[in-house]
């Protein structure tokens, strides 16, 4: 009888030990996944984007938009495709639909790109600037621009 109790105790201890090892392994995996999510690997920036509006600040109506595109060392990047998108969400309480203006920047040389677009309303616009070269996105920047009342 003592041997059957001893076998049961050993069996229970074996199960507990294996369970503890499995739980420890799972916690280690989950912990490393959590750390990886907390600190995602940063891709080095291939380009820097600076946005300028004329007039400054932007206004309701026609605006010239200039984008300066430089590499990480500050050297101008030419021959890129630059798209500037202005977006304002709908405001049903004011009976205003969503608005969107897409401007293609023309290469003016020395890393400067320029385009003209109309903003349909004063207020806060969400702006997204994307630069592509050889079909690959080299930079994106999201920012807000406050447009004045204008004419």
C-alpha positions in Angstrom: 0.0 0.0 0.0 2.8 2.3 0.8 4.3 1.8 -2.7 1.0 2.8 -4.4 0.8 6.0 -2.3 4.4 6.7 -3.1 3.7 6.2 -6.8 0.7 8.5 -6.6 2.8 11.2 -4.9 5.5 10.9 -7.5 2.9 11.0 -10.2 1.3 14.1 -8.8 4.7 15.8 -8.3 5.6 15.0 -11.9 2.4 16.5 -13.2 2.9 19.6 -11.1 6.5 20.0 -12.2 5.6 19.6 -15.9 2.7 22.1 -15.4 5.0 24.6 -13.8 7.5 24.3 -16.6 4.8 24.8 -19.3 3.4 27.8 -17.5 6.8 29.3 -17.0 7.6 28.8 -20.7 4.3 30.4 -21.7 4.9 33.4 -19.4 8.3 33.8 -20.9 6.9 33.8 -24.4 4.1 36.2 -23.6 6.6 38.5 -21.7 8.9 38.6 -24.8 5.9 39.3 -27.1 4.8 42.1 -24.8 8.3 43.6 -24.8 8.4 43.4 -28.6 5.1 45.2 -28.8 6.1 47.9 -26.3 9.3 48.7 -28.3 8.7 48.1 -32.0 11.7 48.1 -34.2 12.0 51.6 -35.7 12.8 51.8 -39.3 15.4 54.5 -40.0 13.8 57.5 -41.7 14.7 57.7 -45.4 13.6 61.3 -45.7 12.4 64.3 -43.7 9.3 66.4 -44.7 8.7 70.0 -43.9 5.4 71.7 -44.9 4.9 75.4 -45.6 1.6 77.1 -46.7 1.3 80.4 -48.5 -0.4 82.3 -47.1 0.7 81.3 -43.6 -1.4 80.4 -41.8 -3.4 78.6 -44.5 -6.8 80.1 -45.3 -10.2 79.1 -46.7 -9.8 79.2 -50.5 -6.7 78.9 -52.6 -3.4 78.0 -50.9 0.1 77.3 -52.3 1.7 74.3 -50.4 5.4 73.8 -50.4 7.1 70.7 -49.2 10.9 70.5 -48.5 12.2 66.9 -48.8 15.6 66.0 -47.4 17.6 62.9 -46.6 18.7 62.1 -43.0 21.8 64.2 -43.6 19.8 67.2 -44.7 20.6 66.9 -48.4 17.7 67.7 -50.8 15.9 64.9 -52.5 14.7 65.4 -56.1 12.7 63.3 -58.5 10.1 62.2 -55.9 6.3 62.0 -56.1 4.9 64.1 -53.4 1.2 64.1 -52.4 -0.4 66.4 -49.9 -3.9 65.5 -48.7 -6.0 67.9 -46.6 -9.0 66.3 -44.8 -11.7 67.7 -42.6 -14.3 65.3 -41.1 -18.0 65.9 -41.6 -19.8 68.1 -39.1 -23.4 67.1 -39.2 -24.4 69.5 -36.5 -23.2 72.4 -38.7 -24.7 70.7 -41.8 -21.1 70.4 -43.3 -20.0 67.3 -45.3 -16.5 65.9 -45.1 -14.0 67.7 -47.2 -10.9 66.5 -48.9 -8.3 68.3 -51.1 -5.5 66.3 -52.7 -2.5 68.3 -54.1 0.3 66.8 -56.2 3.6 68.6 -55.5 5.6 69.5 -58.6 9.4 69.1 -58.3 10.8 72.7 -58.3 14.4 71.5 -57.7 16.7 71.5 -54.6 14.2 69.2 -52.7 11.3 71.7 -53.0 7.9 70.5 -54.2 5.0 72.9 -54.8 1.2 72.7 -55.5 -1.9 74.7 -55.2 -5.2 73.6 -53.7 -8.5 75.0 -52.3 -9.6 74.5 -48.8 -13.4 74.7 -48.6 -13.6 75.9 -45.0 -11.7 77.5 -42.2 -10.8 75.3 -39.3 -8.6 72.4 -38.4 -7.5 70.2 -41.3 -5.8 66.8 -40.9 -2.9 66.8 -43.4 -1.0 63.8 -44.7 2.2 64.2 -46.8 3.6 61.2 -48.7 6.8 61.1 -50.7 7.6 58.2 -53.0 10.7 57.5 -55.1 10.9 54.6 -57.6 7.5 53.4 -56.4 8.7 53.1 -52.7 7.4 55.3 -49.9 10.4 57.1 -48.5 8.5 59.3 -46.0 5.1 60.1 -44.6 4.1 62.9 -42.2 0.8 63.6 -40.5 0.0 66.9 -39.0 -2.8 69.4 -38.5 -3.1 72.8 -40.1 -5.5 75.5 -38.9 -7.0 77.4 -41.8 -8.1 81.0 -41.3 -11.4 82.5 -42.6 -10.0 83.8 -45.8 -12.1 85.4 -48.5 
